[in-house]
Amino acid sequence: MTDREARDVVVHGEVQGVGFRYSCHREADAAGVDGWVSNEHDGTVRAHFEGSREAVDRLLSWVAHGPRGARVDRVEVDEVEPDGRSGFHVR
């Protein structure tokens, strides 16, 4: 599993109520990224992405702007150890 990378992500801005999680799910499936995405009580969207470097980078590029209707002000990204997730889930 050494070719897999993982990132924990927090997206700030107007990112709830605009279909961000479900759009992220579609983008993750298309990119071949495993993990999850959820709305947080503070108005952010939090996610965990796992996959090849190229796939994770593709999804990170997408979250920088999100779906139509979203306004992304800032994205925090932390490199973490992959934990072998399979599939992508909306929480």
PyMOL Python script that loads the backbone (N, CA, C, O; Angstrom):
from pymol import cmd

cmd.read_pdbstr("""\
ATOM      1  N   MET A   1       0.818  -1.185   0.000  1.00  0.00           N
ATOM      2  CA  MET A   1       0.000   0.000   0.000  1.00  0.00           C
ATOM      3  C   MET A   1       0.872   1.263   0.000  1.00  0.00           C
ATOM      4  O   MET A   1       0.370   2.351   0.283  1.00  0.00           O
ATOM      5  N   THR A   2       2.131   1.139  -0.304  1.00  0.00           N
ATOM      6  CA  THR A   2       3.037   2.285  -0.246  1.00  0.00           C
ATOM      7  C   THR A   2       2.761   3.311  -1.333  1.00  0.00           C
ATOM      8  O   THR A   2       3.190   4.459  -1.214  1.00  0.00           O
ATOM      9  N   ASP A   3       2.050   2.924  -2.395  1.00  0.00           N
ATOM     10  CA  ASP A   3       1.760   3.889  -3.457  1.00  0.00           C
ATOM     11  C   ASP A   3       0.517   4.715  -3.147  1.00  0.00           C
ATOM     12  O   ASP A   3       0.135   5.577  -3.938  1.00  0.00           O
ATOM     13  N   ARG A   4      -0.110   4.465  -2.016  1.00  0.00           N
ATOM     14  CA  ARG A   4      -1.294   5.236  -1.608  1.00  0.00           C
ATOM     15  C   ARG A   4      -0.873   6.382  -0.711  1.00  0.00           C
ATOM     16  O   ARG A   4       0.052   6.271   0.094  1.00  0.00           O
ATOM     17  N   GLU A   5      -1.583   7.488  -0.876  1.00  0.00           N
ATOM     18  CA  GLU A   5      -1.383   8.654  -0.026  1.00  0.00           C
ATOM     19  C   GLU A   5      -2.720   9.017   0.596  1.00  0.00           C
ATOM     20  O   GLU A   5      -3.777   8.617   0.107  1.00  0.00           O
ATOM     21  N   ALA A   6      -2.661   9.779   1.680  1.00  0.00           N
ATOM     22  CA  ALA A   6      -3.904  10.193   2.335  1.00  0.00           C
ATOM     23  C   ALA A   6      -3.778  11.637   2.796  1.00  0.00           C
ATOM     24  O   ALA A   6      -2.702  12.092   3.185  1.00  0.00           O
ATOM     25  N   ARG A   7      -4.903  12.348   2.743  1.00  0.00           N
ATOM     26  CA  ARG A   7      -4.966  13.731   3.194  1.00  0.00           C
ATOM     27  C   ARG A   7      -6.257  13.941   3.973  1.00  0.00           C
ATOM     28  O   ARG A   7      -7.323  13.468   3.580  1.00  0.00           O
ATOM     29  N   ASP A   8      -6.137  14.658   5.082  1.00  0.00           N
ATOM     30  CA  ASP A   8      -7.306  15.162   5.799  1.00  0.00           C
ATOM     31  C   ASP A   8      -7.500  16.604   5.364  1.00  0.00           C
ATOM     32  O   ASP A   8      -6.542  17.375   5.307  1.00  0.00           O
ATOM     33  N   VAL A   9      -8.729  16.965   5.060  1.00  0.00           N
ATOM     34  CA  VAL A   9      -9.030  18.248   4.444  1.00  0.00           C
ATOM     35  C   VAL A   9     -10.153  18.947   5.214  1.00  0.00           C
ATOM     36  O   VAL A   9     -11.123  18.311   5.627  1.00  0.00           O
ATOM     37  N   VAL A  10     -10.010  20.258   5.401  1.00  0.00           N
ATOM     38  CA  VAL A  10     -11.087  21.082   5.946  1.00  0.00           C
ATOM     39  C   VAL A  10     -11.295  22.229   4.968  1.00  0.00           C
ATOM     40  O   VAL A  10     -10.359  22.966   4.657  1.00  0.00           O
ATOM     41  N   VAL A  11     -12.526  22.379   4.483  1.00  0.00           N
ATOM     42  CA  VAL A  11     -12.862  23.394   3.496  1.00  0.00           C
ATOM     43  C   VAL A  11     -13.690  24.476   4.179  1.00  0.00           C
ATOM     44  O   VAL A  11     -14.726  24.189   4.779  1.00  0.00           O
ATOM     45  N   HIS A  12     -13.229  25.723   4.086  1.00  0.00           N
ATOM     46  CA  HIS A  12     -13.893  26.870   4.704  1.00  0.00           C
ATOM     47  C   HIS A  12     -14.548  27.718   3.624  1.00  0.00           C
ATOM     48  O   HIS A  12     -14.061  27.788   2.496  1.00  0.00           O
ATOM     49  N   GLY A  13     -15.651  28.358   3.976  1.00  0.00           N
ATOM     50  CA  GLY A  13     -16.353  29.252   3.056  1.00  0.00           C
ATOM     51  C   GLY A  13     -17.835  28.943   3.082  1.00  0.00           C
ATOM     52  O   GLY A  13     -18.360  28.452   4.081  1.00  0.00           O
ATOM     53  N   GLU A  14     -18.500  29.229   1.994  1.00  0.00           N
ATOM     54  CA  GLU A  14     -19.916  28.877   1.856  1.00  0.00           C
ATOM     55  C   GLU A  14     -19.971  27.519   1.175  1.00  0.00           C
ATOM     56  O   GLU A  14     -20.103  27.415  -0.044  1.00  0.00           O
ATOM     57  N   VAL A  15     -19.866  26.474   2.001  1.00  0.00           N
ATOM     58  CA  VAL A  15     -19.695  25.126   1.466  1.00  0.00           C
ATOM     59  C   VAL A  15     -20.751  24.144   1.959  1.00  0.00           C
ATOM     60  O   VAL A  15     -20.705  22.963   1.613  1.00  0.00           O
ATOM     61  N   GLN A  16     -21.700  24.615   2.758  1.00  0.00           N
ATOM     62  CA  GLN A  16     -22.810  23.764   3.174  1.00  0.00           C
ATOM     63  C   GLN A  16     -24.086  24.273   2.511  1.00  0.00           C
ATOM     64  O   GLN A  16     -24.268  25.474   2.315  1.00  0.00           O
ATOM     65  N   GLY A  17     -24.961  23.335   2.171  1.00  0.00           N
ATOM     66  CA  GLY A  17     -26.226  23.703   1.534  1.00  0.00           C
ATOM     67  C   GLY A  17     -26.102  23.985   0.052  1.00  0.00           C
ATOM     68  O   GLY A  17     -27.014  24.544  -0.558  1.00  0.00           O
ATOM     69  N   VAL A  18     -24.972  23.598  -0.534  1.00  0.00           N
ATOM     70  CA  VAL A  18     -24.739  23.848  -1.969  1.00  0.00           C
ATOM     71  C   VAL A  18     -24.419  22.558  -2.722  1.00  0.00           C
ATOM     72  O   VAL A  18     -23.976  22.606  -3.870  1.00  0.00           O
ATOM     73  N   GLY A  19     -24.639  21.406  -2.086  1.00  0.00           N
ATOM     74  CA  GLY A  19     -24.363  20.124  -2.729  1.00  0.00           C
ATOM     75  C   GLY A  19     -22.897  19.735  -2.722  1.00  0.00           C
ATOM     76  O   GLY A  19     -22.471  18.899  -3.519  1.00  0.00           O
ATOM     77  N   PHE A  20     -22.125  20.330  -1.834  1.00  0.00           N
ATOM     78  CA  PHE A  20     -20.676  20.082  -1.819  1.00  0.00           C
ATOM     79  C   PHE A  20     -20.360  18.601  -1.568  1.00  0.00           C
ATOM     80  O   PHE A  20     -19.559  18.009  -2.291  1.00  0.00           O
ATOM     81  N   ARG A  21     -20.984  18.003  -0.550  1.00  0.00           N
ATOM     82  CA  ARG A  21     -20.657  16.619  -0.201  1.00  0.00           C
ATOM     83  C   ARG A  21     -20.992  15.650  -1.330  1.00  0.00           C
ATOM     84  O   ARG A  21     -20.192  14.768  -1.643  1.00  0.00           O
ATOM     85  N   TYR A  22     -22.144  15.800  -1.933  1.00  0.00           N
ATOM     86  CA  TYR A  22     -22.541  14.855  -2.973  1.00  0.00           C
ATOM     87  C   TYR A  22     -21.742  15.074  -4.259  1.00  0.00           C
ATOM     88  O   TYR A  22     -21.445  14.119  -4.976  1.00  0.00           O
ATOM     89  N   SER A  23     -21.397  16.318  -4.548  1.00  0.00           N
ATOM     90  CA  SER A  23     -20.527  16.593  -5.690  1.00  0.00           C
ATOM     91  C   SER A  23     -19.134  16.030  -5.434  1.00  0.00           C
ATOM     92  O   SER A  23     -18.497  15.488  -6.339  1.00  0.00           O
ATOM     93  N   CYS A  24     -18.666  16.162  -4.194  1.00  0.00           N
ATOM     94  CA  CYS A  24     -17.360  15.617  -3.830  1.00  0.00           C
ATOM     95  C   CYS A  24     -17.360  14.093  -3.992  1.00  0.00           C
ATOM     96  O   CYS A  24     -16.380  13.507  -4.452  1.00  0.00           O
ATOM     97  N   HIS A  25     -18.460  13.471  -3.610  1.00  0.00           N
ATOM     98  CA  HIS A  25     -18.582  12.015  -3.773  1.00  0.00           C
ATOM     99  C   HIS A  25     -18.446  11.619  -5.240  1.00  0.00           C
ATOM    100  O   HIS A  25     -17.717  10.681  -5.562  1.00  0.00           O
ATOM    101  N   ARG A  26     -19.137  12.321  -6.126  1.00  0.00           N
ATOM    102  CA  ARG A  26     -19.040  12.034  -7.568  1.00  0.00           C
ATOM    103  C   ARG A  26     -17.619  12.238  -8.071  1.00  0.00           C
ATOM    104  O   ARG A  26     -17.100  11.415  -8.825  1.00  0.00           O
ATOM    105  N   GLU A  27     -16.983  13.342  -7.654  1.00  0.00           N
ATOM    106  CA  GLU A  27     -15.612  13.620  -8.085  1.00  0.00           C
ATOM    107  C   GLU A  27     -14.637  12.564  -7.559  1.00  0.00           C
ATOM    108  O   GLU A  27     -13.722  12.147  -8.269  1.00  0.00           O
ATOM    109  N   ALA A  28     -14.837  12.139  -6.319  1.00  0.00           N
ATOM    110  CA  ALA A  28     -13.973  11.110  -5.733  1.00  0.00           C
ATOM    111  C   ALA A  28     -14.114   9.798  -6.492  1.00  0.00           C
ATOM    112  O   ALA A  28     -13.116   9.142  -6.791  1.00  0.00           O
ATOM    113  N   ASP A  29     -15.343   9.412  -6.805  1.00  0.00           N
ATOM    114  CA  ASP A  29     -15.566   8.192  -7.581  1.00  0.00           C
ATOM    115  C   ASP A  29     -14.885   8.286  -8.938  1.00  0.00           C
ATOM    116  O   ASP A  29     -14.241   7.334  -9.379  1.00  0.00           O
ATOM    117  N   ALA A  30     -15.023   9.429  -9.602  1.00  0.00           N
ATOM    118  CA  ALA A  30     -14.423   9.616 -10.920  1.00  0.00           C
ATOM    119  C   ALA A  30     -12.891   9.571 -10.851  1.00  0.00           C
ATOM    120  O   ALA A  30     -12.238   9.084 -11.775  1.00  0.00           O
ATOM    121  N   ALA A  31     -12.325  10.081  -9.753  1.00  0.00           N
ATOM    122  CA  ALA A  31     -10.869  10.125  -9.611  1.00  0.00           C
ATOM    123  C   ALA A  31     -10.295   8.827  -9.049  1.00  0.00           C
ATOM    124  O   ALA A  31      -9.086   8.603  -9.114  1.00  0.00           O
ATOM    125  N   GLY A  32     -11.157   7.971  -8.497  1.00  0.00           N
ATOM    126  CA  GLY A  32     -10.676   6.737  -7.875  1.00  0.00           C
ATOM    127  C   GLY A  32     -10.129   6.960  -6.473  1.00  0.00           C
ATOM    128  O   GLY A  32      -9.170   6.310  -6.059  1.00  0.00           O
ATOM    129  N   VAL A  33     -10.751   7.889  -5.742  1.00  0.00           N
ATOM    130  CA  VAL A  33     -10.314   8.217  -4.387  1.00  0.00           C
ATOM    131  C   VAL A  33     -11.257   7.575  -3.373  1.00  0.00           C
ATOM    132  O   VAL A  33     -12.477   7.623  -3.529  1.00  0.00           O
ATOM    133  N   ASP A  34     -10.687   6.979  -2.344  1.00  0.00           N
ATOM    134  CA  ASP A  34     -11.449   6.412  -1.243  1.00  0.00           C
ATOM    135  C   ASP A  34     -11.492   7.422  -0.105  1.00  0.00           C
ATOM    136  O   ASP A  34     -10.662   8.329  -0.051  1.00  0.00           O
ATOM    137  N   GLY A  35     -12.461   7.272   0.814  1.00  0.00           N
ATOM    138  CA  GLY A  35     -12.513   8.143   1.978  1.00  0.00           C
ATOM    139  C   GLY A  35     -13.924   8.545   2.330  1.00  0.00           C
ATOM    140  O   GLY A  35     -14.864   7.770   2.158  1.00  0.00           O
ATOM    141  N   TRP A  36     -14.071   9.767   2.827  1.00  0.00           N
ATOM    142  CA  TRP A  36     -15.369  10.269   3.274  1.00  0.00           C
ATOM    143  C   TRP A  36     -15.382  11.785   3.239  1.00  0.00           C
ATOM    144  O   TRP A  36     -14.341  12.432   3.124  1.00  0.00           O
ATOM    145  N   VAL A  37     -16.596  12.344   3.343  1.00  0.00           N
ATOM    146  CA  VAL A  37     -16.799  13.792   3.411  1.00  0.00           C
ATOM    147  C   VAL A  37     -17.985  14.049   4.328  1.00  0.00           C
ATOM    148  O   VAL A  37     -18.965  13.305   4.300  1.00  0.00           O
ATOM    149  N   SER A  38     -17.901  15.112   5.154  1.00  0.00           N
ATOM    150  CA  SER A  38     -18.994  15.421   6.075  1.00  0.00           C
ATOM    151  C   SER A  38     -19.107  16.916   6.317  1.00  0.00           C
ATOM    152  O   SER A  38     -18.133  17.657   6.190  1.00  0.00           O
ATOM    153  N   ASN A  39     -20.322  17.349   6.671  1.00  0.00           N
ATOM    154  CA  ASN A  39     -20.550  18.717   7.138  1.00  0.00           C
ATOM    155  C   ASN A  39     -20.202  18.770   8.620  1.00  0.00           C
ATOM    156  O   ASN A  39     -20.482  17.828   9.363  1.00  0.00           O
ATOM    157  N   GLU A  40     -19.595  19.867   9.048  1.00  0.00           N
ATOM    158  CA  GLU A  40     -19.251  20.057  10.450  1.00  0.00           C
ATOM    159  C   GLU A  40     -20.150  21.134  11.053  1.00  0.00           C
ATOM    160  O   GLU A  40     -20.721  21.948  10.328  1.00  0.00           O
ATOM    161  N   HIS A  41     -20.272  21.136  12.363  1.00  0.00           N
ATOM    162  CA  HIS A  41     -21.135  22.100  13.054  1.00  0.00           C
ATOM    163  C   HIS A  41     -20.665  23.543  12.887  1.00  0.00           C
ATOM    164  O   HIS A  41     -21.458  24.476  13.014  1.00  0.00           O
ATOM    165  N   ASP A  42     -19.370  23.727  12.602  1.00  0.00           N
ATOM    166  CA  ASP A  42     -18.840  25.092  12.461  1.00  0.00           C
ATOM    167  C   ASP A  42     -19.014  25.660  11.055  1.00  0.00           C
ATOM    168  O   ASP A  42     -18.517  26.750  10.771  1.00  0.00           O
ATOM    169  N   GLY A  43     -19.714  24.940  10.164  1.00  0.00           N
ATOM    170  CA  GLY A  43     -19.968  25.424   8.812  1.00  0.00           C
ATOM    171  C   GLY A  43     -18.948  24.985   7.780  1.00  0.00           C
ATOM    172  O   GLY A  43     -19.084  25.304   6.599  1.00  0.00           O
ATOM    173  N   THR A  44     -17.923  24.255   8.211  1.00  0.00           N
ATOM    174  CA  THR A  44     -16.930  23.747   7.272  1.00  0.00           C
ATOM    175  C   THR A  44     -17.362  22.390   6.735  1.00  0.00           C
ATOM    176  O   THR A  44     -18.309  21.776   7.225  1.00  0.00           O
ATOM    177  N   VAL A  45     -16.640  21.942   5.715  1.00  0.00           N
ATOM    178  CA  VAL A  45     -16.755  20.571   5.226  1.00  0.00           C
ATOM    179  C   VAL A  45     -15.416  19.909   5.514  1.00  0.00           C
ATOM    180  O   VAL A  45     -14.361  20.454   5.192  1.00  0.00           O
ATOM    181  N   ARG A  46     -15.468  18.725   6.124  1.00  0.00           N
ATOM    182  CA  ARG A  46     -14.262  17.972   6.460  1.00  0.00           C
ATOM    183  C   ARG A  46     -14.254  16.702   5.604  1.00  0.00           C
ATOM    184  O   ARG A  46     -15.303  16.117   5.337  1.00  0.00           O
ATOM    185  N   ALA A  47     -13.056  16.286   5.179  1.00  0.00           N
ATOM    186  CA  ALA A  47     -12.964  15.093   4.343  1.00  0.00           C
ATOM    187  C   ALA A  47     -11.650  14.358   4.582  1.00  0.00           C
ATOM    188  O   ALA A  47     -10.683  14.913   5.103  1.00  0.00           O
ATOM    189  N   HIS A  48     -11.653  13.104   4.185  1.00  0.00           N
ATOM    190  CA  HIS A  48     -10.456  12.263   4.207  1.00  0.00           C
ATOM    191  C   HIS A  48     -10.355  11.634   2.826  1.00  0.00           C
ATOM    192  O   HIS A  48     -11.293  10.981   2.370  1.00  0.00           O
ATOM    193  N   PHE A  49      -9.216  11.828   2.155  1.00  0.00           N
ATOM    194  CA  PHE A  49      -9.000  11.290   0.814  1.00  0.00           C
ATOM    195  C   PHE A  49      -7.837  10.309   0.838  1.00  0.00           C
ATOM    196  O   PHE A  49      -6.798  10.584   1.438  1.00  0.00           O
ATOM    197  N   GLU A  50      -8.014   9.159   0.181  1.00  0.00           N
ATOM    198  CA  GLU A  50      -6.948   8.172   0.027  1.00  0.00           C
ATOM    199  C   GLU A  50      -6.917   7.679  -1.403  1.00  0.00           C
ATOM    200  O   GLU A  50      -7.958   7.456  -2.021  1.00  0.00           O
ATOM    201  N   GLY A  51      -5.704   7.508  -1.927  1.00  0.00           N
ATOM    202  CA  GLY A  51      -5.547   6.972  -3.266  1.00  0.00           C
ATOM    203  C   GLY A  51      -4.157   7.271  -3.780  1.00  0.00           C
ATOM    204  O   GLY A  51      -3.258   7.617  -3.013  1.00  0.00           O
ATOM    205  N   SER A  52      -3.986   7.134  -5.087  1.00  0.00           N
ATOM    206  CA  SER A  52      -2.700   7.468  -5.697  1.00  0.00           C
ATOM    207  C   SER A  52      -2.466   8.969  -5.575  1.00  0.00           C
ATOM    208  O   SER A  52      -3.410   9.735  -5.382  1.00  0.00           O
ATOM    209  N   ARG A  53      -1.230   9.379  -5.686  1.00  0.00           N
ATOM    210  CA  ARG A  53      -0.913  10.812  -5.604  1.00  0.00           C
ATOM    211  C   ARG A  53      -1.702  11.596  -6.639  1.00  0.00           C
ATOM    212  O   ARG A  53      -2.238  12.661  -6.332  1.00  0.00           O
ATOM    213  N   GLU A  54      -1.782  11.083  -7.859  1.00  0.00           N
ATOM    214  CA  GLU A  54      -2.481  11.781  -8.933  1.00  0.00           C
ATOM    215  C   GLU A  54      -3.969  11.914  -8.625  1.00  0.00           C
ATOM    216  O   GLU A  54      -4.565  12.966  -8.857  1.00  0.00           O
ATOM    217  N   ALA A  55      -4.567  10.843  -8.102  1.00  0.00           N
ATOM    218  CA  ALA A  55      -5.999  10.869  -7.807  1.00  0.00           C
ATOM    219  C   ALA A  55      -6.300  11.834  -6.666  1.00  0.00           C
ATOM    220  O   ALA A  55      -7.250  12.612  -6.743  1.00  0.00           O
ATOM    221  N   VAL A  56      -5.493  11.786  -5.610  1.00  0.00           N
ATOM    222  CA  VAL A  56      -5.708  12.685  -4.471  1.00  0.00           C
ATOM    223  C   VAL A  56      -5.491  14.134  -4.900  1.00  0.00           C
ATOM    224  O   VAL A  56      -6.263  15.014  -4.519  1.00  0.00           O
ATOM    225  N   ASP A  57      -4.450  14.388  -5.687  1.00  0.00           N
ATOM    226  CA  ASP A  57      -4.209  15.746  -6.178  1.00  0.00           C
ATOM    227  C   ASP A  57      -5.364  16.257  -7.032  1.00  0.00           C
ATOM    228  O   ASP A  57      -5.725  17.432  -6.961  1.00  0.00           O
ATOM    229  N   ARG A  58      -5.938  15.373  -7.834  1.00  0.00           N
ATOM    230  CA  ARG A  58      -7.087  15.756  -8.670  1.00  0.00           C
ATOM    231  C   ARG A  58      -8.251  16.196  -7.789  1.00  0.00           C
ATOM    232  O   ARG A  58      -8.898  17.202  -8.079  1.00  0.00           O
ATOM    233  N   LEU A  59      -8.525  15.458  -6.719  1.00  0.00           N
ATOM    234  CA  LEU A  59      -9.631  15.811  -5.841  1.00  0.00           C
ATOM    235  C   LEU A  59      -9.322  17.068  -5.037  1.00  0.00           C
ATOM    236  O   LEU A  59     -10.217  17.875  -4.787  1.00  0.00           O
ATOM    237  N   LEU A  60      -8.072  17.244  -4.631  1.00  0.00           N
ATOM    238  CA  LEU A  60      -7.684  18.472  -3.929  1.00  0.00           C
ATOM    239  C   LEU A  60      -7.869  19.689  -4.823  1.00  0.00           C
ATOM    240  O   LEU A  60      -8.283  20.747  -4.349  1.00  0.00           O
ATOM    241  N   SER A  61      -7.568  19.553  -6.107  1.00  0.00           N
ATOM    242  CA  SER A  61      -7.781  20.655  -7.049  1.00  0.00           C
ATOM    243  C   SER A  61      -9.259  20.987  -7.153  1.00  0.00           C
ATOM    244  O   SER A  61      -9.637  22.156  -7.239  1.00  0.00           O
ATOM    245  N   TRP A  62     -10.098  19.949  -7.145  1.00  0.00           N
ATOM    246  CA  TRP A  62     -11.538  20.188  -7.237  1.00  0.00           C
ATOM    247  C   TRP A  62     -12.058  20.903  -5.993  1.00  0.00           C
ATOM    248  O   TRP A  62     -12.837  21.847  -6.121  1.00  0.00           O
ATOM    249  N   VAL A  63     -11.644  20.479  -4.778  1.00  0.00           N
ATOM    250  CA  VAL A  63     -12.186  21.107  -3.568  1.00  0.00           C
ATOM    251  C   VAL A  63     -11.764  22.560  -3.434  1.00  0.00           C
ATOM    252  O   VAL A  63     -12.380  23.311  -2.677  1.00  0.00           O
ATOM    253  N   ALA A  64     -10.730  22.971  -4.150  1.00  0.00           N
ATOM    254  CA  ALA A  64     -10.287  24.367  -4.089  1.00  0.00           C
ATOM    255  C   ALA A  64     -11.358  25.325  -4.608  1.00  0.00           C
ATOM    256  O   ALA A  64     -11.336  26.513  -4.286  1.00  0.00           O
ATOM    257  N   HIS A  65     -12.297  24.813  -5.413  1.00  0.00           N
ATOM    258  CA  HIS A  65     -13.399  25.656  -5.898  1.00  0.00           C
ATOM    259  C   HIS A  65     -14.762  25.035  -5.606  1.00  0.00           C
ATOM    260  O   HIS A  65     -15.747  25.762  -5.474  1.00  0.00           O
ATOM    261  N   GLY A  66     -14.842  23.708  -5.501  1.00  0.00           N
ATOM    262  CA  GLY A  66     -16.098  23.036  -5.182  1.00  0.00           C
ATOM    263  C   GLY A  66     -17.108  23.124  -6.301  1.00  0.00           C
ATOM    264  O   GLY A  66     -16.770  23.510  -7.420  1.00  0.00           O
ATOM    265  N   PRO A  67     -18.361  22.765  -6.006  1.00  0.00           N
ATOM    266  CA  PRO A  67     -19.404  22.785  -7.027  1.00  0.00           C
ATOM    267  C   PRO A  67     -19.916  24.202  -7.278  1.00  0.00           C
ATOM    268  O   PRO A  67     -19.610  25.134  -6.534  1.00  0.00           O
ATOM    269  N   ARG A  68     -20.690  24.333  -8.326  1.00  0.00           N
ATOM    270  CA  ARG A  68     -21.355  25.612  -8.602  1.00  0.00           C
ATOM    271  C   ARG A  68     -22.181  25.997  -7.380  1.00  0.00           C
ATOM    272  O   ARG A  68     -22.868  25.153  -6.804  1.00  0.00           O
ATOM    273  N   GLY A  69     -22.123  27.227  -6.992  1.00  0.00           N
ATOM    274  CA  GLY A  69     -22.866  27.702  -5.830  1.00  0.00           C
ATOM    275  C   GLY A  69     -22.039  27.761  -4.562  1.00  0.00           C
ATOM    276  O   GLY A  69     -22.420  28.425  -3.599  1.00  0.00           O
ATOM    277  N   ALA A  70     -20.907  27.070  -4.554  1.00  0.00           N
ATOM    278  CA  ALA A  70     -20.030  27.116  -3.377  1.00  0.00           C
ATOM    279  C   ALA A  70     -19.086  28.308  -3.479  1.00  0.00           C
ATOM    280  O   ALA A  70     -18.766  28.780  -4.570  1.00  0.00           O
ATOM    281  N   ARG A  71     -18.653  28.779  -2.324  1.00  0.00           N
ATOM    282  CA  ARG A  71     -17.588  29.779  -2.278  1.00  0.00           C
ATOM    283  C   ARG A  71     -16.535  29.244  -1.312  1.00  0.00           C
ATOM    284  O   ARG A  71     -16.737  29.225  -0.098  1.00  0.00           O
ATOM    285  N   VAL A  72     -15.412  28.812  -1.873  1.00  0.00           N
ATOM    286  CA  VAL A  72     -14.331  28.269  -1.055  1.00  0.00           C
ATOM    287  C   VAL A  72     -13.378  29.399  -0.722  1.00  0.00           C
ATOM    288  O   VAL A  72     -12.777  30.002  -1.612  1.00  0.00           O
ATOM    289  N   ASP A  73     -13.241  29.686   0.571  1.00  0.00           N
ATOM    290  CA  ASP A  73     -12.335  30.735   1.029  1.00  0.00           C
ATOM    291  C   ASP A  73     -10.945  30.198   1.350  1.00  0.00           C
ATOM    292  O   ASP A  73      -9.936  30.866   1.125  1.00  0.00           O
ATOM    293  N   ARG A  74     -10.914  28.971   1.883  1.00  0.00           N
ATOM    294  CA  ARG A  74      -9.626  28.418   2.324  1.00  0.00           C
ATOM    295  C   ARG A  74      -9.762  26.911   2.456  1.00  0.00           C
ATOM    296  O   ARG A  74     -10.818  26.402   2.833  1.00  0.00           O
ATOM    297  N   VAL A  75      -8.675  26.196   2.140  1.00  0.00           N
ATOM    298  CA  VAL A  75      -8.640  24.744   2.292  1.00  0.00           C
ATOM    299  C   VAL A  75      -7.417  24.383   3.123  1.00  0.00           C
ATOM    300  O   VAL A  75      -6.290  24.723   2.765  1.00  0.00           O
ATOM    301  N   GLU A  76      -7.647  23.694   4.233  1.00  0.00           N
ATOM    302  CA  GLU A  76      -6.556  23.175   5.052  1.00  0.00           C
ATOM    303  C   GLU A  76      -6.318  21.728   4.645  1.00  0.00           C
ATOM    304  O   GLU A  76      -7.262  20.945   4.543  1.00  0.00           O
ATOM    305  N   VAL A  77      -5.057  21.372   4.413  1.00  0.00           N
ATOM    306  CA  VAL A  77      -4.725  20.013   3.997  1.00  0.00           C
ATOM    307  C   VAL A  77      -3.602  19.490   4.883  1.00  0.00           C
ATOM    308  O   VAL A  77      -2.556  20.125   5.019  1.00  0.00           O
ATOM    309  N   ASP A  78      -3.826  18.342   5.475  1.00  0.00           N
ATOM    310  CA  ASP A  78      -2.807  17.677   6.290  1.00  0.00           C
ATOM    311  C   ASP A  78      -2.504  16.317   5.701  1.00  0.00           C
ATOM    312  O   ASP A  78      -3.417  15.552   5.392  1.00  0.00           O
ATOM    313  N   GLU A  79      -1.221  16.010   5.544  1.00  0.00           N
ATOM    314  CA  GLU A  79      -0.804  14.690   5.088  1.00  0.00           C
ATOM    315  C   GLU A  79      -0.912  13.733   6.268  1.00  0.00           C
ATOM    316  O   GLU A  79      -0.397  14.009   7.352  1.00  0.00           O
ATOM    317  N   VAL A  80      -1.579  12.615   6.051  1.00  0.00           N
ATOM    318  CA  VAL A  80      -1.761  11.603   7.091  1.00  0.00           C
ATOM    319  C   VAL A  80      -1.437  10.232   6.494  1.00  0.00           C
ATOM    320  O   VAL A  80      -1.284  10.089   5.281  1.00  0.00           O
ATOM    321  N   GLU A  81      -1.339   9.248   7.351  1.00  0.00           N
ATOM    322  CA  GLU A  81      -1.083   7.878   6.900  1.00  0.00           C
ATOM    323  C   GLU A  81      -2.366   7.267   6.343  1.00  0.00           C
ATOM    324  O   GLU A  81      -3.428   7.418   6.947  1.00  0.00           O
ATOM    325  N   PRO A  82      -2.287   6.586   5.214  1.00  0.00           N
ATOM    326  CA  PRO A  82      -3.468   5.880   4.700  1.00  0.00           C
ATOM    327  C   PRO A  82      -3.881   4.794   5.696  1.00  0.00           C
ATOM    328  O   PRO A  82      -3.033   4.177   6.340  1.00  0.00           O
ATOM    329  N   ASP A  83      -5.180   4.572   5.812  1.00  0.00           N
ATOM    330  CA  ASP A  83      -5.646   3.514   6.714  1.00  0.00           C
ATOM    331  C   ASP A  83      -6.402   2.417   5.976  1.00  0.00           C
ATOM    332  O   ASP A  83      -7.091   1.605   6.595  1.00  0.00           O
ATOM    333  N   GLY A  84      -6.271   2.396   4.647  1.00  0.00           N
ATOM    334  CA  GLY A  84      -6.808   1.303   3.866  1.00  0.00           C
ATOM    335  C   GLY A  84      -8.301   1.363   3.602  1.00  0.00           C
ATOM    336  O   GLY A  84      -8.941   0.328   3.421  1.00  0.00           O
ATOM    337  N   ARG A  85      -8.855   2.551   3.577  1.00  0.00           N
ATOM    338  CA  ARG A  85     -10.289   2.693   3.313  1.00  0.00           C
ATOM    339  C   ARG A  85     -10.631   2.178   1.921  1.00  0.00           C
ATOM    340  O   ARG A  85      -9.801   2.167   1.012  1.00  0.00           O
ATOM    341  N   SER A  86     -11.871   1.757   1.791  1.00  0.00           N
ATOM    342  CA  SER A  86     -12.365   1.294   0.512  1.00  0.00           C
ATOM    343  C   SER A  86     -13.704   1.983   0.232  1.00  0.00           C
ATOM    344  O   SER A  86     -14.614   1.939   1.060  1.00  0.00           O
ATOM    345  N   GLY A  87     -13.818   2.610  -0.922  1.00  0.00           N
ATOM    346  CA  GLY A  87     -15.033   3.329  -1.269  1.00  0.00           C
ATOM    347  C   GLY A  87     -15.016   4.739  -0.728  1.00  0.00           C
ATOM    348  O   GLY A  87     -14.139   5.103   0.056  1.00  0.00           O
ATOM    349  N   PHE A  88     -15.985   5.532  -1.146  1.00  0.00           N
ATOM    350  CA  PHE A  88     -16.094   6.909  -0.682  1.00  0.00           C
ATOM    351  C   PHE A  88     -17.487   7.115  -0.138  1.00  0.00           C
ATOM    352  O   PHE A  88     -18.466   6.726  -0.775  1.00  0.00           O
ATOM    353  N   HIS A  89     -17.592   7.727   1.042  1.00  0.00           N
ATOM    354  CA  HIS A  89     -18.862   7.837   1.743  1.00  0.00           C
ATOM    355  C   HIS A  89     -19.186   9.271   2.143  1.00  0.00           C
ATOM    356  O   HIS A  89     -18.306  10.038   2.534  1.00  0.00           O
ATOM    357  N   VAL A  90     -20.448   9.612   2.039  1.00  0.00           N
ATOM    358  CA  VAL A  90     -20.944  10.901   2.549  1.00  0.00           C
ATOM    359  C   VAL A  90     -21.458  10.637   3.950  1.00  0.00           C
ATOM    360  O   VAL A  90     -22.269   9.739   4.177  1.00  0.00           O
ATOM    361  N   ARG A  91     -20.970  11.439   4.884  1.00  0.00           N
ATOM    362  CA  ARG A  91     -21.412  11.287   6.281  1.00  0.00           C
ATOM    363  C   ARG A  91     -22.406  12.365   6.624  1.00  0.00           C
ATOM    364  O   ARG A  91     -22.898  12.414   7.751  1.00  0.00           O
TER     365      ARG A  91
END
""", "prot")
cmd.dss("prot")
cmd.show_as("cartoon", "prot")
cmd.util.cbc("prot")
cmd.orient("prot")
